[in-house]
Amino acid sequence: MNKKNRKSLKSAIRKILIKEIMSEGGEILTKGAFGSGGRAKSFVTGAKARAEEDPEGLMKDLGITGPVGGEDLQKVLKILNSAIHTNQIMSKAYRGSFITKDTPRNKEEEAKVVAVNLGELDRKNGIRFLAHTLTAAQNANFLNLKESVQFDMGSMYSIIIYSV
């Protein structure tokens, strides 16, 4: 078997295993988080491809070195802060993230959330890039969620992530 076929086989096996693992745990949801229309920036599209094909490589480039523990939102926070404070591109795109309380759009009650402060990246691409980062972390088995997490806009913060 040549190198190209071996890589394709590994990729196919990884996708099957990821689907099986994700069916047991939480998902990363973005539905309704950023509206419709608009094209993703090329580096965001590239991150999506790497999250699926080379999640370990993307994690390495983002400075994420291994699995994280804690409650789901703490795990999300650790992954995002590690990437934001380690990788130069991420540190320009985002200023940081932290756990707080906020009211998600179209909800009446406050919830515990991970809030993300944007840097030089617009909100829509910011959500996409963060979602691809978390997906890559799941695909690399660095992030195992018990419940799903939803991206949204909060009443105080433009990007929030909360458990659903």
N, C-alpha and C positions, 0 to 999 in steps of 0.2 A: 504494500500500500504506500503510495507516494505521500509526500508531506502535505500537499493540498487536500487530498482526500481524507487524510487523517484529521486535519484541522476541521473540515466540514463535518466529519463524523462526530468529533468532540463537541462541536457547536450544536449539532442536532440532539445529542445526548443531554447536553447541558440544558437546552430548552425544555426537553421532556421532564427532566428532574426538577427544574425551576417551577414548571406548571404544577407538578405534584406537590412540591413544598409549599407553594403559594396557596394551593387549595386548602392546606391545613392551617394556615395563619392569615394574618391581615394583609390587605392590599393598600396600595398608594393610590388615592382617588383625586382626580383633578376636575371631574365633571362640574361645570358651572362656575369654576373658579376664576376664569378669565374672559368669559364672553365668547363671541364667535369672531371669525375672520382674522386676518393678519397672518403673515408668514413668520415662521420661527427664524431667528438668525442662524447663520450657517454653523457656528460653533455649538449652538443648542441642538441642531439636527445631528451633528457629529457626536454629541454626548449621548443622544438616544441610541445611535447605532452602537457605540462602545458599551453602553449599559447592557445591550443584548448580546453582543459578540465578544467583548473583551472586558467584562466587569472588573476582574482582578486588576487589569492594567489601568483602568480608569481610577479605581480606588488608590492604587499606588501613586498615580500622578496627582491625585487630590490630597495625598498625605494621610490617607486612612489606612492604618496598618493591620487592623484585625477586628474581630467581632466586638460588639459593645453590649453591655448589660444594663439592667435596670428596667423600669417601667417603659412602656412604648414611647411616650413623649420624651423621656430622658434619653432613650436610645436615639431617637430622631435628632434631638439637640446635640448629642455627642458627635454624631456623624456630620451634621451641618457645621458645627463650630470647628471641628477638626479640619474640614475642607476649607472653610472660610479663612481660618487663621494660619493655615499651612501653605495653601496654594495662592500664588500671586494673582492669577486671573480671578479666582473666587473672592479674594480680598478686595479687589476693585469693584466687582459686581455687587457685593454685599458688605454691609458694615458689621453684621453680627446677628446672632439669634439668642433668644432667652425664653424661659418659661414664665408665663404671666396668665392673667385672665382677660378675656375679651369676649364680645358678643359677635358670633359669626353672622354674616349677612343673611337675612331672611329667617333668623332665629330670634327668640325673645329672651332666652336665658344665657347668662354668661357661662363660659366654659374655660377649663384649663387648656391653654394653647401654647404652642411654640410660635413666637412672633419673630419675624425676620425683617430686619431693617435693610432696605435697598441702598446700594451705592450707585454705580454708574449704569446699571442695567434697568430696563423698563420692567414694569410689574409682570406683564404677560410672559415675556421671555424668562424673567426671574423665576416664576412658578414652574415653567417648563424645565428649566435647568435644574432646579432643586428636586423636582419629581424624578428626573432622569438620574440624578445623583443617588437618591434613595432607592430607586429601582436597581441601580448597579450594586448598591450595598446589599440589597436582598439577593440579587443574583450571585454575588460573591460569597453569600452566607455570612456576611458581616452584620446584617440587620434581620432579626427574626421578630416579627410583630405578632402579638396575640390577637389584636383587633386591627381593623382597618383605620387608616388615617386619611383625613380629608383636607385638601388645600382650599382656602377661601379668603375672602376679604373680611376683616373685622371692623368693628365700629371705631377702633383706635389705631389699628395697624393695617397696612395695605396687604401684607401676606401673613396669614396665620395657618397653622396646621393643628388639627384637633382629632381626638379619637372618636370614631363612630361605631 
